[in-house]
Amino acid sequence: MAKHINVALIGNPNTGKTSVFNRLTGLNQKVGNYPGITVEKKQGTCKFGRACKVHILDLPGTYSLNASSLDENVVIELLLNKNDKDFPDVAVVVADVENLKRNLLLFTQIKDLGIPAILAINMSDRMKRKAITLDIPLLEEKLQTKIALISSRKNLGFDYLKELIENYNQLSTKPCLNASRISPEYFDRLRKAFPNQDLYKLWLVITQDVNFGKLDRNELKGVASFQTESVSNLKRLQQKETVARYQFINETLKQTLHIDTANAKDLRSRLDRILTHKVWGYVIFFGILLLIFQAIFDWSAYPMDFIDSTFASLSEWTKNTLPAGDFTNLIAEGIIPGLGGIVIFIPQIAFLFLFISILEETGYMSRVVFLMDRVMRRFGLSGKSVVPLVAGTACAIPAIMATRNIENWKERLITILVTPFTTCSARLPVYLIIIALVIPDTRVLGIFSLQGLTLMFMYILGFGAAIFSAYLLDKILKIRSKSFFVVEMPNYKLPLPKNVIITVVEKTKAFVFGAGKIILAISIILWVMASYGPGNFNDAEEIITNEYASQNLSEEEIEMHIDSYKLEHSYIGRIGHAIEPAVRPLGYDWKIGIAIVSSFAAREVFVGTLATIYSVGSEEEETIKNRMAAEINPVLGGPLFNFASGVSLLLFYAFAMQCMSTLAIVKKETNSWKWPMWQLFVMSAIAYVVALAAYQFLK
């Protein structure tokens, strides 16, 4: 029978834990949420030989088992609950060879829980350059464990790590620190009250209540009633535990670790002086942003054009090949154009995630967080709020989840409320198609693309709106608060290609399949609503033939008038005309109105909706962009998508909420419908007013 092993991958932030996870699992990963909470759960499987299947759970980064955030609490919850299906048979604690002292605090705590633990010391390829030497056999003896010296960059030591995991039952579970050392009298009372329980596990359950306040979790029976010490005294004992652990760690490393600083070759401090400089730091950051947006437009132009023309050809081929009828029309006019409206943006989205991944992998993103803290404090936020705002360029949902590491409630609430202003990847399809239609493809100074500069401006506008809104909310919300900003600066390192590729593939796949489900469903609904209608819809051919009988029109022209009549008198046409008075002052027609309403499910649906509407009844092979460019303004004449209406649309989507998933996550994080409803109302009102003013001024 195959052997099954549950492995928990645990470690401090920036120890390369994700790289180790990627090395072990490759693309055999899936991402979800822990039951009942919105903390990301990353897991993967791999096989060690033929008879051993390993399930690896990548737990959120934590500095210790003294939780101060919901992310850290997830780790403790799992390690305290043996009934959890993911409870580990063995814990692999990933440590950074340059920060071993700090990393070992977490390792000794996990070891003391009685869980078999392996210490995986990562980045071993840096040891020679940093002049670090380790006495591994002696360190194993002191820590009562097995140590794998690994390098995820060079793929070194992983065979030995797998061997240790496979033979985890041979590991010692002897604790590093006797828990009763902290306070013999207190632990003696604890032992008498709970004679059959593990003392250190009890201690963690009690102190997590003190650290973290009221939590919904499975507590050990009777612990809640064991209140023989005050909160302040428990915190004092917890500090005493930390001191005792560091005494043990210092004594251990004094005998096993040696760093020859005189021979170390380090560029980090010199790079930091430039990249976090109060002037040059910002210049470099905005220069990098400019390069990213130029690349998104320039590099992706060819694959985009290929995808666009391929879907147009596929739609035409389907109509000409399959038997005529509603089912063929559904595929050719509904499903294919709808999916084409999202697949076309895979190149840009992949490039966006590529650049974000590279910035994170190199360690530069932490410098950006530190750099922006100076700006954020002026607007009532700290540098910790930058992490969700930067993450919001991918998606607002995980970005809002990321606010859980902000301890201060006022800062966290403000960050949650303003994060949707940042330009997420769902807005990217809308921006790209509109910019391509209304902004000339010209060069500024012979180097910079005007379209790329416009895209960068949209990102800056979103970030600026978030910062300004945070400033106003800081003045409006009367919540007393005080917080401190601490960020760890990881070492600079070259991006690991495998990590970058996995990130790009997984994030792009999640975006496409997540959006694809919604777009496919909406495309089918829209096609049905556009292909059928009430009243005289079915008499369109007779009405048009009689109306144009006196004119000498070709068969193709008659067919075009019939298709146009049917679309306007279909169910979707009637709904569109009903809401048209509200959107006409913004420069939109009823078709754009329908696209805006349907895109409330997800912003990226906007393009797919227009693609579906414009494809209904179309017999010609045309791309989405060409159909949109050919649309005529029914009131003013001329192109519907001109500079004024295009800018109006860009500004509308820059400020509008337009995402019910984000509203749902805000409700979950704030535990109230009050904040998401205010968010929806205020952002929609801002979007409408700004778009209205822009169109009326520019037309």
MARNUPA-183859 format. One line per 5 residues: number of its first residue (from 1); their letters; for each residue z, y, x of C-alpha. Coordinates in steps of 0.02 Angstrom, whole numbers. Layout:
// MARNUPA-183859
NUM = a = Z:Y:X ~ ...
END
This chain:
// MARNUPA-183859
1 = makhi = 0:0:0 ~ -44:175:64 ~ 100:277:132 ~ 125:447:48 ~ 216:590:136
6 = nvali = 265:760:66 ~ 265:893:203 ~ 333:1070:184 ~ 257:1194:307 ~ 387:1329:336
11 = gnpnt = 399:1476:455 ~ 424:1662:484 ~ 279:1778:441 ~ 150:1796:581 ~ 190:1631:668
16 = gktsv = 16:1560:633 ~ 78:1449:491 ~ -82:1472:391 ~ -186:1425:545 ~ -86:1265:563
21 = fnrlt = -110:1229:377 ~ -298:1257:394 ~ -307:1143:547 ~ -220:1002:453 ~ -307:1018:285
26 = glnqk = -474:1107:318 ~ -559:1149:154 ~ -461:1017:59 ~ -347:1149:-17 ~ -303:1219:-186
31 = vgnyp = -208:1377:-234 ~ -103:1401:-389 ~ 64:1475:-442 ~ 237:1398:-442 ~ 288:1349:-620
36 = gitve = 355:1498:-716 ~ 327:1627:-577 ~ 182:1720:-499 ~ 214:1675:-316 ~ 60:1594:-239
41 = kkqgt = 70:1407:-208 ~ -47:1342:-73 ~ -64:1155:-49 ~ -182:1032:33 ~ -203:849:73
46 = ckfgr = -258:752:226 ~ -260:573:288 ~ -179:509:447 ~ -275:350:480 ~ -319:234:335
51 = ackvh = -147:200:266 ~ -61:370:264 ~ -97:508:138 ~ -9:674:172 ~ 22:812:45
56 = ildlp = 56:978:132 ~ 136:1126:44 ~ 117:1294:132 ~ 274:1389:82 ~ 286:1580:81
61 = gtysl = 339:1656:247 ~ 527:1681:264 ~ 642:1739:404 ~ 793:1638:347 ~ 868:1546:199
66 = nassl = 963:1705:153 ~ 840:1762:20 ~ 805:1946:-8 ~ 642:1927:-108 ~ 567:1810:-238
71 = denvv = 446:1741:-108 ~ 591:1686:2 ~ 687:1619:-147 ~ 542:1497:-181 ~ 575:1414:-13
76 = ielll = 761:1393:-47 ~ 732:1329:-223 ~ 621:1190:-160 ~ 735:1139:-16 ~ 888:1131:-130
81 = nkndk = 807:1030:-269 ~ 780:846:-225 ~ 712:814:-400 ~ 563:929:-371 ~ 400:829:-356
86 = dfpdv = 356:933:-201 ~ 525:906:-115 ~ 479:871:67 ~ 504:707:156 ~ 489:810:314
91 = avvva = 488:996:353 ~ 372:1063:488 ~ 444:1229:548 ~ 309:1331:635 ~ 374:1446:772
96 = dvenl = 289:1574:884 ~ 319:1539:1068 ~ 347:1725:1100 ~ 477:1745:961 ~ 568:1580:977
101 = krnll = 742:1655:964 ~ 710:1733:793 ~ 613:1582:729 ~ 751:1459:773 ~ 872:1541:649
106 = lftqi = 767:1471:506 ~ 745:1303:594 ~ 933:1276:617 ~ 966:1317:433 ~ 835:1191:373
111 = kdlgi = 900:1060:494 ~ 1076:1082:425 ~ 1014:1038:250 ~ 990:860:310 ~ 800:866:292
116 = paila = 703:784:434 ~ 630:933:528 ~ 496:948:662 ~ 482:1106:767 ~ 299:1151:794
121 = inmsd = 291:1286:930 ~ 125:1375:903 ~ 18:1485:1016 ~ 56:1377:1168 ~ -108:1437:1245
126 = rmkrk = -22:1605:1275 ~ 117:1532:1381 ~ 25:1544:1547 ~ -34:1722:1516 ~ 139:1776:1460
131 = aitld = 223:1681:1604 ~ 329:1577:1482 ~ 399:1406:1530 ~ 493:1287:1413 ~ 596:1133:1450
136 = iplle = 540:1033:1298 ~ 644:874:1328 ~ 805:977:1348 ~ 762:1085:1197 ~ 734:927:1092
141 = eklqt = 904:863:1148 ~ 992:1026:1105 ~ 910:1042:934 ~ 920:856:892 ~ 736:852:842
146 = kiali = 559:820:902 ~ 449:964:960 ~ 260:978:954 ~ 187:1109:1071 ~ 28:1162:981
151 = ssrkn = -111:1291:984 ~ -205:1317:822 ~ -332:1423:917 ~ -372:1288:1045 ~ -336:1143:927
156 = lgfdy = -207:1073:1049 ~ -58:961:1008 ~ -110:919:829 ~ -130:732:861 ~ 50:726:922
161 = lkeli = 108:831:773 ~ 23:709:653 ~ 106:564:743 ~ 278:647:721 ~ 244:678:536
166 = enynq = 191:497:510 ~ 352:435:594 ~ 467:564:513 ~ 596:432:466 ~ 640:415:651
171 = lstkp = 697:597:661 ~ 881:641:674 ~ 958:732:525 ~ 1113:782:622 ~ 1153:968:590
176 = clnas = 1139:1099:727 ~ 1293:1193:668 ~ 1449:1127:582 ~ 1457:1231:421 ~ 1648:1228:415
181 = rispe = 1647:1329:579 ~ 1606:1483:475 ~ 1774:1478:385 ~ 1876:1316:396 ~ 1994:1369:255
186 = yfdrl = 1855:1417:133 ~ 1751:1261:168 ~ 1905:1151:150 ~ 1931:1219:-26 ~ 1745:1194:-60
191 = rkafp = 1757:1012:0 ~ 1905:977:-114 ~ 1821:1057:-265 ~ 1656:963:-238 ~ 1700:803:-141
196 = nqdly = 1530:719:-167 ~ 1417:865:-125 ~ 1336:925:37 ~ 1438:1073:97 ~ 1298:1175:174
201 = klwlv = 1189:1153:20 ~ 1334:1213:-89 ~ 1358:1362:27 ~ 1174:1412:9 ~ 1180:1398:-182
206 = itqdv = 1335:1510:-188 ~ 1268:1641:-66 ~ 1098:1653:-151 ~ 1188:1709:-309 ~ 1272:1844:-205
211 = nfgkl = 1113:1898:-115 ~ 992:1893:-258 ~ 1088:1925:-418 ~ 1051:1831:-579 ~ 918:1695:-559
216 = drnel = 846:1567:-678 ~ 861:1404:-583 ~ 938:1231:-584 ~ 1113:1259:-514 ~ 1229:1121:-456
221 = kgvas = 1356:1080:-590 ~ 1518:1175:-568 ~ 1459:1294:-432 ~ 1447:1442:-550 ~ 1633:1425:-590
226 = fqtes = 1684:1415:-406 ~ 1725:1599:-377 ~ 1870:1599:-257 ~ 1799:1736:-144 ~ 1742:1914:-178
231 = vsnlk = 1560:1963:-156 ~ 1602:2070:-4 ~ 1697:1926:78 ~ 1553:1804:47 ~ 1433:1927:128
236 = rlqqk = 1552:1941:276 ~ 1554:1751:292 ~ 1364:1748:282 ~ 1354:1873:425 ~ 1476:1765:522
241 = etvar = 1360:1615:496 ~ 1211:1713:564 ~ 1311:1767:718 ~ 1367:1587:749 ~ 1188:1524:736
246 = yqfin = 1123:1655:859 ~ 1263:1610:980 ~ 1203:1429:974 ~ 1020:1483:991 ~ 1056:1600:1137
251 = etlkq = 1151:1465:1230 ~ 1011:1340:1198 ~ 869:1455:1253 ~ 965:1512:1407 ~ 947:1334:1472
256 = tlhid = 772:1294:1408 ~ 666:1454:1403 ~ 611:1561:1550 ~ 498:1716:1544 ~ 436:1793:1705
261 = tanak = 402:1969:1639 ~ 344:2030:1810 ~ 192:1914:1804 ~ 150:1937:1619 ~ -16:2021:1580
266 = dlrsr = 1:2116:1416 ~ -120:2241:1336 ~ -25:2252:1172 ~ 78:2408:1208 ~ -74:2504:1272
271 = ldril = -177:2457:1118 ~ -33:2503:1001 ~ -21:2677:1077 ~ -202:2707:1027 ~ -214:2615:860
276 = thkvw = -51:2687:790 ~ -77:2862:861 ~ -40:3002:737 ~ -219:3067:752 ~ -330:2936:834
281 = gyvif = -252:2797:731 ~ -321:2873:570 ~ -490:2913:650 ~ -510:2732:707 ~ -454:2663:538
286 = fgill = -579:2768:439 ~ -714:2728:568 ~ -684:2542:538 ~ -693:2569:349 ~ -858:2662:370
291 = lifqa = -932:2518:471 ~ -874:2392:341 ~ -957:2481:195 ~ -1117:2510:293 ~ -1124:2325:332
296 = ifdws = -1090:2275:151 ~ -1246:2370:97 ~ -1361:2340:245 ~ -1326:2158:286 ~ -1324:2096:108
301 = aypmd = -1485:2180:48 ~ -1600:2033:90 ~ -1497:1891:15 ~ -1465:1998:-139 ~ -1649:2031:-169
306 = fidst = -1685:1845:-146 ~ -1551:1793:-272 ~ -1608:1925:-397 ~ -1790:1872:-393 ~ -1742:1686:-394
311 = fasls = -1643:1703:-555 ~ -1784:1805:-635 ~ -1908:1668:-586 ~ -1790:1532:-647 ~ -1772:1617:-816
316 = ewtkn = -1962:1634:-832 ~ -1989:1453:-776 ~ -1863:1390:-904 ~ -1953:1481:-1045 ~ -2122:1415:-993
321 = tlpag = -2069:1236:-957 ~ -1940:1186:-1089 ~ -1988:1164:-1273 ~ -1984:1327:-1370 ~ -1829:1353:-1475
326 = dftnl = -1655:1425:-1483 ~ -1583:1310:-1350 ~ -1716:1360:-1223 ~ -1691:1543:-1266 ~ -1502:1523:-1244
331 = iaegi = -1527:1454:-1068 ~ -1666:1576:-1017 ~ -1599:1735:-1099 ~ -1411:1703:-1104 ~ -1343:1585:-974
336 = ipglg = -1462:1612:-827 ~ -1461:1805:-831 ~ -1273:1806:-862 ~ -1237:1697:-712 ~ -1367:1791:-609
341 = givif = -1268:1949:-643 ~ -1123:1880:-543 ~ -1207:1764:-414 ~ -1310:1911:-351 ~ -1150:1990:-282
346 = ipqia = -1092:1840:-181 ~ -1161:1915:-17 ~ -1065:2079:-34 ~ -905:1995:-90 ~ -916:1869:52
351 = flflf = -941:2010:178 ~ -793:2106:105 ~ -678:1956:122 ~ -750:1921:295 ~ -698:2093:359
356 = isile = -527:2089:274 ~ -495:1917:349 ~ -545:1976:523 ~ -429:2128:511 ~ -284:2016:459
361 = etgym = -321:1883:591 ~ -327:2008:733 ~ -157:2081:686 ~ -235:2252:651 ~ -186:2253:466
366 = srvvf = 0:2264:512 ~ -42:2419:616 ~ -128:2495:464 ~ 30:2464:361 ~ 137:2548:495
371 = lmdrv = 13:2691:513 ~ 4:2725:325 ~ 194:2724:305 ~ 193:2903:371 ~ 78:2954:228
376 = mrrfg = 160:2848:93 ~ 335:2919:115 ~ 272:3091:63 ~ 221:3017:-104 ~ 382:2925:-146
381 = lsgks = 330:2756:-74 ~ 358:2663:88 ~ 242:2566:202 ~ 286:2407:107 ~ 184:2475:-39
386 = vvplv = 29:2480:72 ~ 20:2290:75 ~ -12:2276:-114 ~ -129:2427:-110 ~ -232:2352:31
391 = agtac = -228:2181:-55 ~ -290:2269:-211 ~ -461:2289:-129 ~ -481:2101:-159 ~ -396:2083:-328
396 = aipai = -257:2176:-420 ~ -175:2015:-480 ~ -115:1943:-313 ~ -86:2123:-255 ~ 39:2151:-397
401 = matrn = 119:1983:-355 ~ 138:2047:-175 ~ 254:2186:-236 ~ 391:2054:-247 ~ 434:2087:-65
406 = ienwk = 484:2267:-111 ~ 672:2260:-141 ~ 685:2436:-215 ~ 646:2427:-403 ~ 578:2605:-419
411 = erlit = 457:2583:-273 ~ 406:2413:-339 ~ 375:2478:-517 ~ 273:2627:-455 ~ 170:2513:-341
416 = ilvtp = 136:2394:-487 ~ 79:2537:-598 ~ -38:2620:-471 ~ -113:2466:-386 ~ -253:2444:-517
421 = fttcs = -326:2611:-460 ~ -377:2534:-293 ~ -556:2470:-293 ~ -549:2282:-317 ~ -692:2161:-285
426 = arlpv = -723:2150:-474 ~ -775:2333:-473 ~ -893:2301:-328 ~ -1036:2227:-434 ~ -1031:2380:-549
431 = yliii = -1027:2502:-403 ~ -1166:2414:-308 ~ -1290:2404:-452 ~ -1258:2585:-509 ~ -1263:2656:-332
436 = alvip = -1426:2562:-299 ~ -1500:2638:-459 ~ -1448:2821:-444 ~ -1411:2856:-260 ~ -1564:2875:-146
441 = dtrvl = -1583:2747:-7 ~ -1587:2880:129 ~ -1499:2901:296 ~ -1375:3037:345 ~ -1394:3094:526
446 = gifsl = -1519:2952:543 ~ -1377:2825:554 ~ -1271:2816:397 ~ -1338:2752:231 ~ -1304:2873:87
451 = qgltl = -1272:2723:-25 ~ -1145:2653:98 ~ -1058:2822:109 ~ -1050:2830:-82 ~ -970:2657:-88
456 = mfmyi = -842:2711:42 ~ -806:2868:-60 ~ -770:2759:-213 ~ -642:2659:-114 ~ -561:2819:-47
461 = lgfga = -561:2892:-223 ~ -471:2739:-292 ~ -341:2743:-153 ~ -319:2930:-175 ~ -293:2909:-363
466 = aifsa = -161:2776:-329 ~ -68:2889:-205 ~ -75:3043:-318 ~ -16:2940:-468 ~ 127:2872:-363
471 = ylldk = 178:3051:-320 ~ 181:3100:-505 ~ 275:2943:-556 ~ 403:2973:-418 ~ 440:3141:-498
476 = ilkir = 435:3076:-679 ~ 535:2914:-663 ~ 719:2956:-647 ~ 776:2802:-553 ~ 896:2823:-407
481 = sksff = 840:2730:-253 ~ 857:2715:-65 ~ 756:2600:45 ~ 709:2565:226 ~ 541:2513:296
486 = vvemp = 530:2370:419 ~ 366:2291:473 ~ 334:2160:606 ~ 194:2196:729 ~ 111:2029:771
491 = nyklp = 22:2005:936 ~ -162:2045:945 ~ -273:1893:945 ~ -455:1850:925 ~ -494:1790:747
496 = lpknv = -498:1602:732 ~ -672:1562:661 ~ -608:1416:557 ~ -475:1524:473 ~ -601:1662:436
501 = iitvv = -728:1539:364 ~ -597:1452:255 ~ -534:1621:191 ~ -710:1682:149 ~ -760:1519:64
506 = ektka = -599:1499:-35 ~ -588:1682:-91 ~ -772:1694:-135 ~ -764:1528:-227 ~ -611:1585:-324
511 = fvfga = -697:1748:-370 ~ -861:1666:-424 ~ -784:1523:-522 ~ -646:1631:-596 ~ -770:1763:-654
516 = gkiil = -904:1632:-691 ~ -802:1550:-830 ~ -778:1716:-918 ~ -957:1773:-891 ~ -1031:1609:-952
521 = aisii = -927:1614:-1111 ~ -965:1797:-1143 ~ -1151:1774:-1103 ~ -1165:1637:-1235 ~ -1071:1741:-1364
526 = lwvma = -1175:1896:-1325 ~ -1338:1798:-1335 ~ -1291:1729:-1507 ~ -1241:1902:-1567 ~ -1402:1978:-1497
531 = sygpg = -1515:1840:-1565 ~ -1453:1839:-1744 ~ -1413:1975:-1869 ~ -1377:2015:-2052 ~ -1489:2086:-2187
536 = nfnda = -1671:2116:-2142 ~ -1653:2049:-1964 ~ -1758:1895:-2006 ~ -1894:2004:-2083 ~ -1925:2097:-1920
541 = eeiit = -2100:2028:-1893 ~ -2158:2078:-2067 ~ -2077:2251:-2057 ~ -2152:2291:-1885 ~ -2324:2223:-1932
546 = neyas = -2330:2334:-2088 ~ -2262:2486:-1995 ~ -2391:2477:-1854 ~ -2536:2409:-1958 ~ -2631:2573:-1948
551 = qnlse = -2614:2580:-1757 ~ -2727:2479:-1646 ~ -2590:2391:-1543 ~ -2610:2237:-1436 ~ -2519:2077:-1474
556 = eeiem = -2399:2107:-1327 ~ -2355:2282:-1391 ~ -2322:2216:-1566 ~ -2210:2079:-1492 ~ -2114:2209:-1391
561 = hidsy = -2081:2314:-1548 ~ -2022:2159:-1641 ~ -1901:2112:-1501 ~ -1835:2290:-1494 ~ -1811:2295:-1684
566 = klehs = -1720:2128:-1684 ~ -1603:2182:-1544 ~ -1557:2345:-1630 ~ -1527:2258:-1798 ~ -1434:2107:-1726
571 = yigri = -1245:2089:-1739 ~ -1220:2159:-1565 ~ -1343:2301:-1601 ~ -1245:2354:-1755 ~ -1080:2349:-1660
576 = ghaie = -1159:2448:-1518 ~ -1226:2582:-1635 ~ -1054:2594:-1717 ~ -969:2637:-1550 ~ -1115:2739:-1482
581 = pavrp = -1046:2908:-1544 ~ -893:2882:-1434 ~ -992:2843:-1276 ~ -1144:2956:-1300 ~ -1053:3113:-1233
586 = lgydw = -1029:3014:-1070 ~ -1217:2986:-1054 ~ -1218:2805:-1114 ~ -1316:2717:-1250 ~ -1257:2578:-1366
591 = kigia = -1304:2442:-1240 ~ -1190:2517:-1106 ~ -1056:2537:-1240 ~ -1063:2350:-1275 ~ -1055:2313:-1088
596 = ivssf = -900:2424:-1069 ~ -810:2341:-1215 ~ -852:2164:-1157 ~ -800:2205:-978 ~ -620:2227:-1034
601 = aarev = -608:2038:-1006 ~ -656:2070:-823 ~ -743:2219:-744 ~ -881:2116:-663 ~ -939:2060:-837
606 = fvgtl = -1022:2232:-856 ~ -1176:2184:-754 ~ -1188:2011:-831 ~ -1178:2086:-1006 ~ -1320:2208:-974
611 = atiys = -1421:2068:-893 ~ -1400:1962:-1050 ~ -1440:2105:-1170 ~ -1595:2159:-1073 ~ -1657:1979:-1060
616 = vgsee = -1655:1944:-1247 ~ -1834:1932:-1305 ~ -1905:1974:-1133 ~ -2059:1874:-1086 ~ -2087:1954:-916
621 = eetik = -2017:1905:-748 ~ -1910:2056:-703 ~ -1752:2077:-601 ~ -1592:2148:-675 ~ -1608:2306:-570
626 = nrmaa = -1788:2337:-628 ~ -1742:2316:-811 ~ -1597:2439:-794 ~ -1706:2564:-700 ~ -1837:2556:-839
631 = einpv = -1714:2598:-980 ~ -1751:2764:-1067 ~ -1619:2883:-1135 ~ -1649:2879:-1325 ~ -1586:3058:-1350
636 = lggpl = -1640:3157:-1196 ~ -1784:3049:-1138 ~ -1807:3007:-954 ~ -1715:2866:-864 ~ -1552:2814:-946
641 = fnfas = -1475:2778:-776 ~ -1498:2947:-693 ~ -1384:3037:-570 ~ -1272:3113:-705 ~ -1246:2954:-808
646 = gvsll = -1232:2849:-649 ~ -1093:2959:-577 ~ -1009:2958:-748 ~ -1010:2767:-750 ~ -946:2756:-571
651 = lfyaf = -801:2872:-612 ~ -762:2781:-775 ~ -744:2615:-685 ~ -649:2697:-541 ~ -507:2746:-659
656 = amqcm = -516:2627:-809 ~ -401:2475:-819 ~ -537:2360:-891 ~ -448:2197:-847 ~ -339:2102:-969
661 = stlai = -282:1981:-831 ~ -204:2127:-737 ~ -115:2185:-895 ~ -45:2010:-918 ~ 22:2003:-739
666 = vkket = 100:2177:-754 ~ 188:2119:-912 ~ 253:1965:-820 ~ 312:2064:-668 ~ 398:2203:-767
671 = nswkw = 458:2085:-906 ~ 403:2212:-1037 ~ 247:2261:-1136 ~ 297:2444:-1119 ~ 227:2470:-944
676 = pmwql = 59:2380:-963 ~ 25:2470:-1128 ~ 61:2639:-1048 ~ -47:2586:-902 ~ -193:2541:-1016
681 = fvmsa = -179:2701:-1120 ~ -159:2822:-974 ~ -293:2744:-862 ~ -418:2733:-1006 ~ -385:2915:-1054
686 = iayvv = -407:2973:-873 ~ -568:2871:-856 ~ -643:2942:-1016 ~ -599:3124:-979 ~ -660:3117:-797
691 = alaay = -823:3028:-845 ~ -853:3152:-987 ~ -825:3303:-873 ~ -937:3230:-737 ~ -1083:3195:-855
696 = qflk = -1074:3362:-946 ~ -1068:3455:-781 ~ -1208:3359:-695 ~ -1334:3331:-836
END
